[in-house]
Amino acid sequence: MKTRKQKSLQCEIYEQMASMRCACVRKKCAMISFCNETYEALAVFHEDSLMELSVEDKKTGETLFYLHFEAIDARTARDNIEAFFDFLKDKKPEKESLDITAEKNKRPMKLLVSCTSGLTSSYFAYTMKNTLDKAGIPIIVDAVRFAEIDKVQAQYDYILLAPQIAYKLPEYREKYGDRVMKIDSRDFASYDVVKVMNCLIRHRAA
């Protein structure tokens, strides 16, 4: 059962987004849309404090940004919403190149990606593994729901927390140190696995 505080946070977010000048509010389905010449973006408010944020390319119909989360932590919710609007404003997102040379002759990195249920983190892990295999970088990437992290964490070099559970970073840092990291909301929602991997490579080299 969700607390009154969690419900009020979702209501506060809805009211703030609905009051924006560029917002198109669909009250019956608790949905707010934002459009520009390039993208159509949707914020959908579900029961149990669940929110969905998505950005679609108008020309191709491709979903370029997708994130769902529970509005239970104000800072996490704010970071996710800022990432949503940052992506919407950025008509030509800059893509990084993978720093392949930094990983040559090193043992495969073992990564554990985690979110609330393990579903979106599983797809992110798959995308990361597939991208790095094509680049010739050996890597192990698995995904679990956060309730299983304690059982399997010892097998991995790094534990990557999806934006949905970013508020748990202090808890897991206290247990497992700086090998626990959170994935930036925008990088996760847009599946920018190259940027995430480059951050790990730099962290490993430090």
C-alpha positions in Angstrom: 0.0 0.0 0.0 1.4 3.4 -1.0 1.7 6.1 1.6 0.0 9.4 1.6 3.3 11.1 1.0 4.0 9.0 -2.1 0.5 9.8 -3.5 1.0 13.5 -2.8 4.4 13.5 -4.6 2.8 12.1 -7.7 0.0 14.7 -7.5 2.5 17.4 -7.1 4.4 16.3 -10.1 1.2 16.1 -12.2 0.2 19.6 -11.2 3.6 21.0 -12.0 3.8 19.4 -15.4 0.1 20.2 -16.2 0.7 23.9 -15.5 3.5 24.2 -18.0 2.7 26.4 -20.9 3.6 23.8 -23.5 1.6 21.0 -21.8 -1.5 19.4 -23.4 -3.4 17.7 -20.6 -5.7 14.7 -21.1 -7.4 14.5 -17.7 -9.5 11.4 -18.5 -6.4 9.2 -19.0 -4.1 11.1 -16.7 -1.7 11.9 -19.5 0.2 15.0 -20.4 1.8 15.5 -23.8 4.6 17.8 -25.0 5.4 18.4 -28.6 8.0 20.2 -30.7 8.9 19.9 -34.4 11.0 16.8 -33.8 9.5 14.9 -30.9 6.2 14.0 -29.2 6.6 13.3 -25.5 4.2 11.7 -23.1 4.0 11.6 -19.3 1.5 9.1 -18.1 0.3 8.8 -14.5 -0.8 5.4 -13.3 -2.2 4.2 -10.0 0.2 3.1 -7.2 2.4 6.2 -7.9 3.7 4.7 -11.2 4.8 7.1 -14.0 5.8 6.5 -17.6 7.9 9.0 -19.6 8.5 8.5 -23.3 9.7 10.5 -26.3 8.9 9.5 -29.8 10.5 10.6 -33.1 7.7 12.2 -35.1 9.1 11.2 -38.5 10.0 7.6 -37.8 7.7 6.7 -34.9 10.6 5.3 -33.0 10.6 5.5 -29.2 13.9 7.2 -28.4 13.4 7.6 -24.7 11.4 5.4 -22.3 11.4 5.3 -18.5 8.9 4.1 -15.9 9.3 4.5 -12.2 7.5 4.8 -8.9 7.2 8.4 -7.6 8.4 7.5 -4.1 11.5 9.6 -3.8 11.5 13.3 -4.7 15.1 13.5 -5.8 14.9 10.4 -8.0 11.6 11.7 -9.6 13.1 15.1 -10.2 16.2 13.6 -11.9 14.1 11.4 -14.1 11.8 14.3 -15.1 14.8 16.6 -15.8 16.3 13.9 -18.1 12.9 13.6 -19.9 12.8 17.4 -20.7 16.5 17.6 -21.4 16.1 14.9 -24.1 13.0 16.6 -25.5 14.9 19.9 -25.9 17.9 18.3 -27.4 17.0 17.9 -31.1 20.4 16.2 -32.0 21.7 14.3 -29.0 25.4 13.9 -29.1 26.7 10.4 -29.2 30.0 9.3 -27.8 32.4 6.9 -29.4 33.3 3.8 -27.5 36.8 4.0 -25.9 37.8 0.5 -27.2 41.6 1.0 -26.8 41.3 1.5 -23.0 39.8 -2.0 -22.6 42.3 -4.0 -24.8 44.2 -6.7 -23.0 42.1 -6.5 -19.9 40.0 -9.2 -18.4 36.3 -9.1 -19.2 34.3 -6.7 -17.0 31.5 -8.3 -15.0 28.4 -6.0 -14.6 25.2 -6.4 -12.7 22.3 -4.1 -13.8 19.3 -3.8 -11.5 16.0 -2.1 -11.4 12.7 -2.6 -9.5 11.4 -5.7 -11.3 14.4 -6.7 -13.4 12.6 -6.2 -16.7 13.9 -2.9 -18.0 17.4 -3.6 -16.6 17.3 -7.0 -18.5 16.8 -5.2 -21.8 19.4 -2.6 -21.0 21.9 -5.4 -20.1 21.0 -7.2 -23.4 21.6 -4.0 -25.4 24.9 -3.3 -23.6 26.1 -6.9 -24.2 25.1 -6.9 -27.8 26.8 -3.5 -28.5 30.0 -4.4 -26.8 30.2 -7.8 -28.5 30.0 -6.1 -31.8 32.8 -3.7 -30.8 35.0 -6.6 -29.8 35.0 -5.9 -26.0 34.4 -9.1 -24.0 32.0 -8.4 -21.1 29.5 -10.2 -18.9 26.3 -8.3 -18.2 23.5 -9.7 -16.1 20.3 -8.2 -14.7 18.3 -8.8 -11.5 15.6 -7.1 -9.5 17.1 -5.1 -6.6 15.8 -7.6 -4.0 18.3 -10.1 -5.4 21.4 -7.9 -5.4 22.6 -9.1 -2.0 22.5 -12.8 -3.1 24.7 -12.4 -6.3 26.7 -9.2 -5.9 30.0 -10.9 -5.0 30.2 -12.3 -8.6 30.5 -8.8 -10.2 32.9 -6.0 -10.6 30.3 -3.3 -10.7 26.6 -3.0 -9.7 24.7 -0.5 -11.8 21.4 0.8 -10.4 18.7 1.9 -12.9 17.1 5.3 -12.3 14.0 3.6 -10.7 16.1 2.6 -7.7 18.7 5.4 -7.7 17.5 6.4 -4.2 19.0 3.1 -3.0 22.5 4.2 -4.0 23.6 5.3 -0.4 22.3 2.0 1.0 24.2 -0.2 -1.5 27.3 2.0 -1.4 27.5 1.5 2.4 27.4 -2.3 1.8 29.5 -2.7 -1.3 31.6 0.5 -1.7 32.2 2.5 -4.9 31.7 -0.4 -7.2 28.0 0.5 -6.9 27.0 3.2 -9.4 23.8 4.6 -10.7 23.0 4.9 -14.4 22.1 8.4 -15.5 18.4 8.7 -16.2 18.8 10.0 -19.7 21.4 7.3 -20.6 19.2 4.5 -19.3 16.0 5.8 -20.9 17.7 6.3 -24.3 19.7 3.1 -24.0 23.0 5.0 -24.4 25.1 2.0 -23.4 28.2 3.5 -24.9 28.2 6.4 -22.6 27.6 4.2 -19.6 30.5 1.9 -20.7 32.8 4.8 -21.2 32.1 6.0 -17.6 32.9 2.5 -16.3 36.1 2.4 -18.3 37.2 5.8 -16.9 36.3 4.6 -13.4 38.3 1.4 -13.9 41.4 3.3 -15.1 41.3 5.8 -12.2 
